[in-house]
């Protein structure tokens, strides 16, 4: 009886530790993403204008 209780305790501890580490990694990943610089909106607008011009002037219809 003592051996099965010990095994159950070890399995439970491993499960709790695994879940805690998984949740912790997700929180850290979200934090790192929020630290990134904002999108360069002016450059994106310029890119979309150039892409639209190329698409309308240089791409043959299918």
N, C-alpha and C positions, 0 to 999 in steps of 0.2 A: 504494500500500500504506500509506503513512504517513497519508493522508487517512482511510481506513477505520478505522485504528487509533485515530485521534483521535476520530472519531465514536463508536466503540464505547466509548471511555473517557468521553466526555461523557454518553452514554446511561446507562452504568453509574453514574456519579456522580449523575446526576439520580434514578435509581431508588433508590439508597441514601439519598439525601437525603429523598426523598418518603416512603419507608418509615420513616425515623427520625422525621420530623415527625409522621407519623400515629400511631406508637406513643407518642411523647411527649405528644401531645394527649390520648390515652386515659388515660395515667397521671395527668395533671393533672386531668382531669375526675373521676376516682375520688377523688383527694385532696380536691377541693372538696366533693364530696358528703359525705365523712366529717366535714367541719368543721361541717356543719349541726347545729342544736340537736336534741336527741332529741325523739321524738314526745311530745306532751302526753297521756299515757295517761289521766289523770283526766278530761280534757275529752272524749276519745274514748269513754270508758265512758258518760259522761253523754249524749253525743250518741246512742249506740246504744240506750240505755234510752229516750230520748225518741222516737227513730225507731221503735223497736219498739212503743211505746205508741200512737203515731199510726197505724201500720200496722194494729195489731190493733183499734183502736177506730173509726177514721175511714175506712178504705178498704173499699169494697164489693167483695165477691168477683166475679171475672170469670165 
